[in-house]
């Protein structure tokens, strides 16, 4: 009996500290533009991991000097948005794990706010956006958020003239 040959999966990867999608980061936006408009990707995954050093650093009040402070402030903003939930968690590991999940969700939303994604959604009904968190200790990938192509986001961020 001959087994079917699986369809190969191709990956195009961009990495940075704590998986941030920042609207002024020309590096992440150029990678996104290339992946969406030239490679025609159908799925984009933001994949964080439990135990992330960037997440752990962001919830301290330690001065990591200007550039890293500036970068980590984006995670602090995620904490601020979700403070009411996070402040109820007393176990530090559980708190950082939850912040990791919330950060991934916010970064997926940040992708959806770009004109690059919205234009592809409008004209080509792609890509779907996925937020995952990887468990370094057990190897399990946990899906935490998904946005199908064309999903409604806050009216404030939706472009009307793409």
Secondary structure, 3 states (H helix, E strand, C coil): CCCCCCCCCCCCCCCCHHHCCCCCCHHHHHHHHHHHHHCCCCEEEEEEECCCHHHHHHCCCCCCCHHHHHHHHHHHHHHHHCHHHHCCCCCHHHHHHHHHHHHHHHHHHHHHCCHHHHHHHHHHCCCEEEEEEECCCCCCEEEEEEECCCCCCCHHHCCCCC
